[in-house]
Amino acid sequence: MLTPKIVPIAVIVVFGVSILHVRAAEAPSANATVTKKPAVVGDTYPGLAWSSLTYARLADLPAGVLLKAEGLTLTEADVAGEIARVPREVQAQLKRHAFFMLENLATRQLLVALAKTETPRQKDTSSSDEEMIQKYLKGSIGNVEVTYAEVTKFYEENKDACGGAPLNQVRDSLKQLVLQQKQQDLMDERTRTLGQRMAIEVSAPWTKEQARMARDNPVDRARSSRRPSLVDFGSIGCVGCDMLAPILETLKKKYAGKANVLFIHVGREQALASRYGIQAIPTQVFYDRDGNEVFRHVGFWPQAELEKKLAQIGVR
């Protein structure tokens, strides 16, 4: 079942899927009239928001109020309550990522409200909030189709994960995987652009402070270094992770001064892993010199493939 990317504080260990993440922006035409737009989170603090608050406007809100939207108000007490619900050993981490917790809480509540408004339960009173969100998002993206070319491309990128089976033997299962990923990407984008379709405001001073704290970690420091980065999210004792460990050390030495190569232990950095949407390990995430994510791969990847991808983002 597809679900909106409301990330839990947990990591699932699976292997073998490559996902391309590309951010694109339309260039304004030469004759376009330039008007001052309201400051939004995604433009002011790149990388801080991951979902529904990307286009939230920064505003001066009443003391203690962190977010106001259509029919929704969230406060510092609401976020503190969410943090208090997780294991004690993770709470200190989450306090440094409180914006992530606010966005997680807001995303769920906004989507539930939209689902109730646009797809009422009618006679079905047994649907959970998650099921309602699922139905709403799937209904909002319409029919999604997968082409033979897309399946072939996915196969070529994941031959190792297919165990050497020829394409004609795995085509149907791969088609389903590609379809699910396309649906998920569209639902993620639908959620990410909520602030373009409804008025969402967040506290400007609180967000500024949260952005400062959220950058105080190895991943965000690497992303802001003006160098390409490879970040491997994994753990000790995971087979694929342990196989990657010596490779990462080799790459770190080989590309010293040219690229950042990091290992993040998801058991010790649960909040950071959740903020970056890590749901399987090992996961390798590639960032360009501007700190934009351009590619991620789940599972073990040989050194040659890692170096090929680094070369593609300008590392020589």
Rosetta blueprint (number, residue, H / E / L):
1 M L
2 L L
3 T L
4 P L
5 K L
6 I L
7 V L
8 P L
9 I L
10 A L
11 V L
12 I L
13 V L
14 V L
15 F L
16 G L
17 V E
18 S E
19 I E
20 L E
21 H L
22 V L
23 R L
24 A L
25 A L
26 E L
27 A L
28 P L
29 S L
30 A L
31 N L
32 A L
33 T L
34 V L
35 T L
36 K L
37 K L
38 P L
39 A L
40 V E
41 V H
42 G H
43 D H
44 T H
45 Y L
46 P L
47 G L
48 L L
49 A L
50 W L
51 S L
52 S L
53 L L
54 T L
55 Y L
56 A L
57 R E
58 L E
59 A E
60 D L
61 L L
62 P L
63 A L
64 G L
65 V E
66 L E
67 L E
68 K E
69 A E
70 E L
71 G L
72 L E
73 T E
74 L E
75 T E
76 E H
77 A H
78 D H
79 V H
80 A H
81 G H
82 E H
83 I H
84 A H
85 R L
86 V L
87 P L
88 R H
89 E H
90 V H
91 Q H
92 A H
93 Q H
94 L H
95 K H
96 R L
97 H L
98 A H
99 F H
100 F H
101 M H
102 L H
103 E H
104 N H
105 L H
106 A H
107 T H
108 R H
109 Q H
110 L H
111 L H
112 V H
113 A H
114 L H
115 A H
116 K H
117 T H
118 E H
119 T L
120 P L
121 R L
122 Q L
123 K L
124 D L
125 T L
126 S L
127 S L
128 S L
129 D H
130 E H
131 E H
132 M H
133 I H
134 Q H
135 K H
136 Y H
137 L H
138 K H
139 G H
140 S H
141 I H
142 G L
143 N L
144 V L
145 E L
146 V L
147 T L
148 Y H
149 A H
150 E H
151 V H
152 T H
153 K H
154 F H
155 Y H
156 E H
157 E H
158 N L
159 K L
160 D H
161 A H
162 C H
163 G L
164 G L
165 A L
166 P L
167 L H
168 N H
169 Q H
170 V H
171 R H
172 D H
173 S H
174 L H
175 K H
176 Q H
177 L H
178 V H
179 L H
180 Q H
181 Q H
182 K H
183 Q H
184 Q H
185 D H
186 L H
187 M H
188 D H
189 E H
190 R H
191 T H
192 R H
193 T L
194 L H
195 G H
196 Q H
197 R H
198 M L
199 A L
200 I E
201 E E
202 V E
203 S E
204 A H
205 P H
206 W H
207 T H
208 K H
209 E H
210 Q H
211 A H
212 R H
213 M H
214 A H
215 R L
216 D L
217 N L
218 P H
219 V H
220 D H
221 R H
222 A H
223 R H
224 S L
225 S L
226 R L
227 R L
228 P L
229 S E
230 L E
231 V E
232 D E
233 F E
234 G E
235 S L
236 I L
237 G L
238 C L
239 V H
240 G H
241 C H
242 D H
243 M H
244 L H
245 A H
246 P H
247 I H
248 L H
249 E H
250 T H
251 L H
252 K H
253 K H
254 K H
255 Y L
256 A L
257 G L
258 K L
259 A L
260 N E
261 V E
262 L E
263 F E
264 I E
265 H E
266 V L
267 G L
268 R L
269 E L
270 Q H
271 A H
272 L H
273 A H
274 S H
275 R H
276 Y L
277 G L
278 I L
279 Q L
280 A L
281 I L
282 P L
283 T E
284 Q E
285 V E
286 F E
287 Y E
288 D L
289 R L
290 D L
291 G L
292 N L
293 E E
294 V E
295 F E
296 R E
297 H E
298 V E
299 G L
300 F L
301 W L
302 P L
303 Q H
304 A H
305 E H
306 L H
307 E H
308 K H
309 K H
310 L H
311 A H
312 Q H
313 I L
314 G L
315 V L
316 R L
